[in-house]
Amino acid sequence: MSDRANQLLEEIVQRVKDILKAETAVVAEVEEEEVLNYAEAVGKHAQVINGNRGAIANSGVCGRAIE
């Protein structure tokens, strides 16, 4: 992703976090049908989450959110 795309994604996640008054907000994308990539995170737990990848089955994200 380009620097500008990364910047826009971070701005969007920050706005969502602010609207929801959440500690942390995350944008995740599905890769290879079984892998979840945490593309961007902002807030309290962002440093631990940002850029991680893992199995969807173990992600804790509900199937409806993945659809």
Backbone torsions as a table, in degrees:
resi	resn	phi	psi	omega
1	MET	NA	145.6	-179.4
2	SER	-73.9	163.0	177.8
3	ASP	-58.7	-40.8	-179.9
4	ARG	-65.1	-41.8	178.3
5	ALA	-63.2	-42.3	177.3
6	ASN	-61.8	-41.5	179.8
7	GLN	-63.9	-44.6	178.7
8	LEU	-63.2	-42.2	178.6
9	LEU	-61.7	-43.0	178.1
10	GLU	-63.0	-40.8	178.3
11	GLU	-63.4	-41.2	179.2
12	ILE	-63.8	-46.3	-179.7
13	VAL	-62.9	-39.5	178.2
14	GLN	-62.8	-42.1	178.3
15	ARG	-63.3	-42.9	177.9
16	VAL	-61.2	-45.2	178.6
17	LYS	-57.4	-45.9	-179.2
18	ASP	-65.5	-43.2	180.0
19	ILE	-62.1	-43.4	-178.2
20	LEU	-83.0	-8.2	-176.3
21	LYS	54.1	45.1	-178.4
22	ALA	-95.7	156.8	174.4
23	GLU	-70.9	-38.1	-175.8
24	THR	-142.2	142.7	173.5
25	ALA	-129.8	145.2	-174.3
26	VAL	-136.0	141.3	167.8
27	VAL	-112.6	123.6	-179.9
28	ALA	-121.7	150.2	177.6
29	GLU	-129.7	146.7	179.1
30	VAL	-83.9	130.9	176.0
31	GLU	-121.6	137.1	173.2
32	GLU	55.1	28.9	176.6
33	GLU	62.6	-15.8	-178.2
34	GLU	-126.5	-3.2	-175.1
35	VAL	-117.3	135.0	176.5
36	LEU	-107.2	124.5	178.3
37	ASN	-106.7	121.0	177.3
38	TYR	-84.0	91.6	-170.8
39	ALA	-68.3	-35.0	-178.9
40	GLU	-155.9	143.6	175.6
41	ALA	-144.8	144.8	175.1
42	VAL	-135.2	151.8	176.5
43	GLY	110.0	-161.9	-171.3
44	LYS	-54.5	-43.3	-174.2
45	HIS	-105.6	11.8	-174.9
46	ALA	-58.8	-40.7	-176.0
47	GLN	-61.5	-33.2	-179.7
48	VAL	-80.2	-32.9	-173.2
49	ILE	-88.3	-44.4	-169.3
50	ASN	-51.9	125.1	175.3
51	GLY	83.4	-3.5	179.0
52	ASN	-73.7	156.4	175.9
53	ARG	-134.7	150.2	177.3
54	GLY	-169.7	173.0	-179.8
55	ALA	-66.5	134.1	178.4
56	ILE	-58.5	-40.6	-177.4
57	ALA	-57.6	-28.8	-178.6
58	ASN	-105.2	8.1	-171.9
59	SER	-78.1	-25.2	-174.8
60	GLY	83.2	-1.2	177.6
61	VAL	-86.4	132.2	-177.8
62	CYS	-69.3	151.0	-178.6
63	GLY	-58.3	-33.4	179.3
64	ARG	-63.4	-39.9	179.4
65	ALA	-66.1	-33.6	-179.1
66	ILE	-70.2	-36.4	179.7
67	GLU	-61.8	NA	NA
